[in-house]
Amino acid sequence: MEVSTELLVLVVYIGLAGLYLLILPALTYAYLNSRWYVAGSLERAFMYFLLLFFFPGMLLLAPFLNFRPQPRSLEP
């Protein structure tokens, strides 16, 4: 069975769109969640770059994720 070129191109485009809109933003969210409060200045600039570069995917994932800071434990 021969696969047509158009079908192959369509599969590649769908794969790249899924990578750009779902997979890489999810990995970026995980990275931002783990490093946000301890990052240095250059790393923070890189984090802002990732956030803006994957902005469409971030918008798609944002309603499903909640990364509020954990409550502090107050000891007397």
Phi and psi in degrees as GROMACS dihedral restraints (atoms count N, CA, C in turn):
[ dihedral_restraints ]
;  ai    aj    ak    al  type     phi  dphi    fc
    3     4     5     6     1   -94.1    20    10
    4     5     6     7     1   134.1    20    10
    6     7     8     9     1   -92.1    20    10
    7     8     9    10     1   129.9    20    10
    9    10    11    12     1   -73.7    20    10
   10    11    12    13     1   156.2    20    10
   12    13    14    15     1   -64.9    20    10
   13    14    15    16     1   -37.8    20    10
   15    16    17    18     1   -63.6    20    10
   16    17    18    19     1   -40.2    20    10
   18    19    20    21     1   -67.2    20    10
   19    20    21    22     1   -40.6    20    10
   21    22    23    24     1   -63.0    20    10
   22    23    24    25     1   -43.8    20    10
   24    25    26    27     1   -63.5    20    10
   25    26    27    28     1   -41.2    20    10
   27    28    29    30     1   -62.3    20    10
   28    29    30    31     1   -42.7    20    10
   30    31    32    33     1   -64.9    20    10
   31    32    33    34     1   -40.0    20    10
   33    34    35    36     1   -65.2    20    10
   34    35    36    37     1   -43.2    20    10
   36    37    38    39     1   -63.8    20    10
   37    38    39    40     1   -41.7    20    10
   39    40    41    42     1   -66.1    20    10
   40    41    42    43     1   -39.6    20    10
   42    43    44    45     1   -63.8    20    10
   43    44    45    46     1   -44.7    20    10
   45    46    47    48     1   -66.0    20    10
   46    47    48    49     1   -38.2    20    10
   48    49    50    51     1   -65.3    20    10
   49    50    51    52     1   -42.3    20    10
   51    52    53    54     1   -64.3    20    10
   52    53    54    55     1   -39.1    20    10
   54    55    56    57     1   -63.8    20    10
   55    56    57    58     1   -45.4    20    10
   57    58    59    60     1   -74.3    20    10
   58    59    60    61     1   -35.9    20    10
   60    61    62    63     1   -95.1    20    10
   61    62    63    64     1   -20.2    20    10
   63    64    65    66     1  -124.6    20    10
   64    65    66    67     1   -52.7    20    10
   66    67    68    69     1   -72.4    20    10
   67    68    69    70     1   -55.8    20    10
   69    70    71    72     1   -65.8    20    10
   70    71    72    73     1   -39.1    20    10
   72    73    74    75     1   -63.6    20    10
   73    74    75    76     1   -35.2    20    10
   75    76    77    78     1   -65.3    20    10
   76    77    78    79     1   -41.5    20    10
   78    79    80    81     1   -65.8    20    10
   79    80    81    82     1   -37.1    20    10
   81    82    83    84     1   -65.9    20    10
   82    83    84    85     1   -42.0    20    10
   84    85    86    87     1   -58.3    20    10
   85    86    87    88     1   -44.6    20    10
   87    88    89    90     1   -63.2    20    10
   88    89    90    91     1   -41.9    20    10
   90    91    92    93     1   -64.5    20    10
   91    92    93    94     1   -45.4    20    10
   93    94    95    96     1   -63.5    20    10
   94    95    96    97     1   -39.5    20    10
   96    97    98    99     1   -64.9    20    10
   97    98    99   100     1   -35.0    20    10
   99   100   101   102     1   -83.3    20    10
  100   101   102   103     1   -25.5    20    10
  102   103   104   105     1  -116.1    20    10
  103   104   105   106     1    -0.5    20    10
  105   106   107   108     1   -60.1    20    10
  106   107   108   109     1   -43.4    20    10
  108   109   110   111     1   -90.1    20    10
  109   110   111   112     1    -3.4    20    10
  111   112   113   114     1  -123.1    20    10
  112   113   114   115     1     5.4    20    10
  114   115   116   117     1   -76.0    20    10
  115   116   117   118     1   146.8    20    10
  117   118   119   120     1   -83.2    20    10
  118   119   120   121     1  -175.4    20    10
  120   121   122   123     1   -69.4    20    10
  121   122   123   124     1   -42.7    20    10
  123   124   125   126     1   -69.2    20    10
  124   125   126   127     1   -39.7    20    10
  126   127   128   129     1   -65.7    20    10
  127   128   129   130     1   -36.7    20    10
  129   130   131   132     1   -65.7    20    10
  130   131   132   133     1   -38.0    20    10
  132   133   134   135     1   -63.4    20    10
  133   134   135   136     1   -40.3    20    10
  135   136   137   138     1   -64.5    20    10
  136   137   138   139     1   -37.9    20    10
  138   139   140   141     1   -64.7    20    10
  139   140   141   142     1   -41.6    20    10
  141   142   143   144     1   -63.8    20    10
  142   143   144   145     1   -38.4    20    10
  144   145   146   147     1   -60.2    20    10
  145   146   147   148     1   -47.6    20    10
  147   148   149   150     1   -61.0    20    10
  148   149   150   151     1   -41.3    20    10
  150   151   152   153     1   -61.1    20    10
  151   152   153   154     1   -43.8    20    10
  153   154   155   156     1   -75.7    20    10
  154   155   156   157     1   -34.0    20    10
  156   157   158   159     1   -66.7    20    10
  157   158   159   160     1   -38.8    20    10
  159   160   161   162     1  -102.3    20    10
  160   161   162   163     1    27.5    20    10
  162   163   164   165     1   -56.3    20    10
  163   164   165   166     1   -44.0    20    10
  165   166   167   168     1   -60.0    20    10
  166   167   168   169     1   -41.2    20    10
  168   169   170   171     1   -69.5    20    10
  169   170   171   172     1   -33.9    20    10
  171   172   173   174     1   -63.0    20    10
  172   173   174   175     1   -39.8    20    10
  174   175   176   177     1   -64.8    20    10
  175   176   177   178     1   -36.1    20    10
  177   178   179   180     1   -68.7    20    10
  178   179   180   181     1   -36.4    20    10
  180   181   182   183     1   -88.8    20    10
  181   182   183   184     1   -19.9    20    10
  183   184   185   186     1   -57.3    20    10
  184   185   186   187     1   -40.2    20    10
  186   187   188   189     1   -65.1    20    10
  187   188   189   190     1   -18.2    20    10
  189   190   191   192     1  -100.4    20    10
  190   191   192   193     1    -5.1    20    10
  192   193   194   195     1  -119.1    20    10
  193   194   195   196     1   147.1    20    10
  195   196   197   198     1  -139.3    20    10
  196   197   198   199     1   111.9    20    10
  198   199   200   201     1  -118.9    20    10
  199   200   201   202     1    49.5    20    10
  201   202   203   204     1   -69.4    20    10
  202   203   204   205     1   149.5    20    10
  204   205   206   207     1   -62.9    20    10
  205   206   207   208     1   149.7    20    10
  207   208   209   210     1   -71.3    20    10
  208   209   210   211     1   144.7    20    10
  210   211   212   213     1   -64.9    20    10
  211   212   213   214     1   145.2    20    10
  213   214   215   216     1   -76.4    20    10
  214   215   216   217     1   149.0    20    10
  216   217   218   219     1   -95.6    20    10
  217   218   219   220     1   119.5    20    10
  219   220   221   222     1   -97.0    20    10
  220   221   222   223     1   116.4    20    10
  222   223   224   225     1  -108.0    20    10
  223   224   225   226     1   137.7    20    10
